[in-house]
């Protein structure tokens, strides 16, 4: 078989980087794993038991933690790919955030209503950097659910920041959060809100 050279130049796909952030145990690793089309890179390690460096209040069943990042990929089309970077949730690993966030289109901040205050550092970080973000409330089966506007009020978010309810374990649910983020970034760029 002979292959003829193509008249069309080869296209290099556009790669968009999205961060998945939030507090310890909010579902970052689960979300990346649910939505990635490739086997995600995960840097999970067993929680250290001796010094109790990680507060497991509200997530007592959690036995592992992300120590560097999670990584996944989604191909939208031949011309567009999303690269997902799940950040570590504990403050002792926050020194990695500056490197991970470099060049990011935006971020998803996962919120767990059992430990809502844990997402404040992520929100503060992205607000200070001017990085667009959405808040995704991971709805755990046994826990009370709150309306998005109630969560937005509790977090004192700017009125334009989207808050969505989702299940980090479900691919379609996680995908819809990413779509919400991309649409939010596009709206900001159209209105000029994304200009720094």
DONUDO-99413 format. One line per field, with one value per residue (C-alpha): residue number from 0; residue in one letter; x, y, z. Coordinates in steps of 0.05 Angstrom, whole numbers, plus 5000, padded with zeros to 4 digits. Example, Ala and Ser with C-alpha at 12.3 -4.5 7.8 and 13.67 -1.06 7.14 Angstrom:
BEGIN
resi: 0,1
resn: A,S
xx: 5246,5273
yy: 4910,4979
zz: 5156,5143
// end
This chain:
BEGIN
resi: 0,1,2,3,4,5,6,7,8,9,10,11,12,13,14,15,16,17,18,19,20,21,22,23,24,25,26,27,28,29,30,31,32,33,34,35,36,37,38,39,40,41,42,43,44,45,46,47,48,49,50,51,52,53,54,55,56,57,58,59,60,61,62,63,64,65,66,67,68,69,70,71,72,73,74,75,76,77,78,79,80,81,82,83,84,85,86,87,88,89,90,91,92,93,94,95,96,97,98,99,100,101,102,103,104,105,106,107,108,109,110,111,112,113,114,115,116,117,118,119,120,121,122,123,124,125,126,127,128,129,130,131,132,133,134,135,136,137,138,139,140,141,142,143,144,145,146,147,148,149,150,151,152,153,154,155,156,157,158,159,160,161,162,163,164,165,166,167,168,169,170,171,172,173,174,175,176,177,178,179,180,181,182,183,184,185,186,187,188,189,190,191,192,193,194,195
resn: X,X,X,X,X,X,X,X,X,X,X,X,X,X,X,X,X,X,X,X,X,X,X,X,X,X,X,X,X,X,X,X,X,X,X,X,X,X,X,X,X,X,X,X,X,X,X,X,X,X,X,X,X,X,X,X,X,X,X,X,X,X,X,X,X,X,X,X,X,X,X,X,X,X,X,X,X,X,X,X,X,X,X,X,X,X,X,X,X,X,X,X,X,X,X,X,X,X,X,X,X,X,X,X,X,X,X,X,X,X,X,X,X,X,X,X,X,X,X,X,X,X,X,X,X,X,X,X,X,X,X,X,X,X,X,X,X,X,X,X,X,X,X,X,X,X,X,X,X,X,X,X,X,X,X,X,X,X,X,X,X,X,X,X,X,X,X,X,X,X,X,X,X,X,X,X,X,X,X,X,X,X,X,X,X,X,X,X,X,X,X,X,X,X,X,X
xx: 5000,5027,5009,5003,5024,4964,4952,4925,4975,4973,4935,4961,4903,4888,4901,4863,4886,4834,4848,4805,4814,4780,4789,4814,4765,4719,4724,4779,4812,4744,4722,4785,4780,4706,4713,4782,4784,4853,4874,4887,4953,4941,4990,4950,4986,4962,4945,4998,4969,5022,5019,4947,4970,4904,4838,4790,4730,4670,4708,4727,4728,4782,4847,4888,4909,4936,5008,5024,4967,4917,4919,4868,4850,4786,4785,4730,4746,4806,4823,4809,4832,4821,4877,4853,4899,4873,4908,4927,4877,4922,4957,5025,5023,5000,5070,5053,4993,5032,5064,5000,4959,5007,4970,4903,4840,4802,4786,4732,4729,4697,4655,4634,4577,4600,4665,4646,4700,4753,4741,4755,4830,4818,4768,4815,4873,4835,4804,4873,4902,4842,4830,4758,4726,4660,4640,4616,4580,4594,4528,4541,4482,4471,4481,4432,4430,4432,4408,4463,4443,4449,4519,4538,4513,4550,4615,4602,4615,4610,4540,4567,4606,4567,4550,4528,4507,4539,4563,4638,4630,4587,4621,4562,4555,4629,4630,4572,4613,4670,4622,4595,4667,4684,4619,4631,4701,4673,4619,4672,4715,4656,4637,4708,4705,4764,4811,4862
yy: 5000,5068,5129,5194,5258,5298,5367,5389,5410,5368,5402,5405,5399,5455,5432,5466,5457,5453,5447,5406,5435,5433,5409,5342,5286,5329,5281,5309,5242,5209,5263,5258,5182,5183,5230,5215,5175,5148,5112,5172,5184,5184,5198,5170,5148,5118,5170,5178,5152,5171,5247,5252,5305,5300,5320,5265,5295,5285,5237,5184,5128,5162,5122,5154,5224,5256,5278,5310,5311,5271,5275,5257,5274,5283,5289,5336,5333,5323,5395,5401,5364,5379,5361,5354,5367,5348,5388,5361,5383,5390,5455,5421,5407,5476,5494,5453,5496,5552,5502,5464,5527,5558,5565,5539,5559,5555,5512,5471,5479,5418,5432,5381,5410,5367,5408,5470,5515,5469,5499,5571,5566,5543,5599,5651,5624,5629,5696,5725,5698,5720,5648,5635,5579,5544,5512,5440,5412,5338,5308,5250,5201,5205,5279,5337,5374,5449,5491,5523,5593,5573,5546,5609,5652,5610,5617,5692,5682,5736,5731,5709,5648,5585,5535,5466,5402,5338,5268,5260,5185,5194,5209,5249,5290,5306,5322,5372,5409,5416,5441,5492,5517,5523,5560,5606,5623,5637,5683,5721,5731,5756,5807,5827,5803,5757,5814,5829
zz: 5000,4981,5021,4983,5018,5040,5011,5078,5130,5193,5248,5318,5366,5414,5485,5542,5613,5668,5742,5789,5859,5927,5997,6022,6005,5961,5901,5856,5842,5832,5782,5740,5740,5720,5661,5633,5568,5587,5649,5695,5727,5801,5857,5914,5977,6042,6095,6148,6213,6263,6262,6236,6187,6151,6184,6165,6201,6156,6111,6162,6110,6068,6070,6014,5992,5929,5940,5873,5823,5783,5708,5655,5584,5544,5468,5447,5372,5327,5341,5415,5477,5551,5599,5671,5730,5798,5852,5920,5973,6035,6050,6057,5982,5960,5936,5874,5855,5821,5773,5761,5748,5698,5632,5657,5621,5686,5746,5778,5853,5885,5946,5998,6040,6099,6099,6059,6089,6058,5990,6012,6000,5928,5915,5945,5903,5837,5854,5869,5804,5763,5740,5721,5761,5775,5840,5834,5895,5899,5923,5968,5975,6050,6059,6058,5992,5987,5929,5886,5908,5981,5969,5931,5989,6041,5999,5986,5912,5859,5827,5760,5787,5768,5822,5798,5834,5808,5825,5816,5804,5742,5675,5646,5710,5712,5637,5647,5700,5650,5597,5647,5660,5586,5572,5632,5606,5537,5566,5606,5544,5503,5556,5570,5642,5629,5613,5667
// end
